[in-house]
Amino acid sequence: NAGVTQTPKFRVLKTGQSMTLLCAQDMNHEYMYWYRQDPGMGLRLIHYSVGEGTTAKGEVPDGYNVSRLKKQNFLLGLESAAPSQTSVYFCASSYSSGGREGEQFFGPGTRLTVL
Amino acid sequence: DAKTTQPPSMDCAEGRAANLPCNHSTISGNEYVYWYRQIHSQGPQYIIHGLKNNETNEMASLIITEDRKSSTLILPHATLRDTAVYYCIVRVAGGSYIPTFGRGTSLIVHP
């Protein structure tokens, strides 16, 4: 199993450009999440999904859109990138249950710089 | 989900036990305590979880107080590779889950 993979690993954008970050998981997890992490900060939840075709806002959703057309994929879009969106983006997935099934699996991260 | 409070930083000598505290005084009866760690620049990694009883695995031990309002993660013999940020979070068993990681505790293990 590849676990959780993220594409791309690095990206540099100019202000106003758009891009899509792709997250894929092969564990048949119902839940998927997008976080951002700024230097010295913890992870902040951007959007999440509890199943195919559903999405919901997290703590910091402004400036981002998401889609979950397939259970294994969760896309994060930036329509008009701003320097404040320079960050490391982590995707994660999990089952919906508690216990060990509630463990979140994280991807390696995407390092995005907006100039 | 209940919020957690952790000290921002701690340090520990290599080979000694590292005891990382977490306060979750508003935890509900059906909420688990999870611990993750994040080594520099990598995605967070699951360590251990518990509901009521103390738990142990190959990585660490988790001690939960009887009233469940606080817990301690114990790394019995810390190594330099355990230097990381440790996050304590609580979540319900099933149903809607919006995890909040906070800033965690930065543990530095020194020689």
Chai-1 contact restraints between the chains, C-beta under 6 A:
chainA,res_idxA,chainB,res_idxB,connection_type,confidence,min_distance_angstrom,max_distance_angstrom,comment,restraint_id
A,G42,B,F101,contact,1.0,0.0,6.0,A-B,restraint_1
A,G42,B,G102,contact,1.0,0.0,6.0,A-B,restraint_2
A,G42,B,R103,contact,1.0,0.0,6.0,A-B,restraint_3
A,G42,B,G104,contact,1.0,0.0,6.0,A-B,restraint_4
A,L43,B,F101,contact,1.0,0.0,6.0,A-B,restraint_5
A,F90,B,G43,contact,1.0,0.0,6.0,A-B,restraint_6
A,S97,B,G94,contact,1.0,0.0,6.0,A-B,restraint_7
A,G98,B,Y32,contact,1.0,0.0,6.0,A-B,restraint_8
A,G98,B,A93,contact,1.0,0.0,6.0,A-B,restraint_9
A,G98,B,G94,contact,1.0,0.0,6.0,A-B,restraint_10
A,E103,B,Y46,contact,1.0,0.0,6.0,A-B,restraint_11
A,F106,B,G43,contact,1.0,0.0,6.0,A-B,restraint_12
A,F106,B,P44,contact,1.0,0.0,6.0,A-B,restraint_13
A,G107,B,G43,contact,1.0,0.0,6.0,A-B,restraint_14
A,P108,B,G43,contact,1.0,0.0,6.0,A-B,restraint_15
A,G109,B,G43,contact,1.0,0.0,6.0,A-B,restraint_16
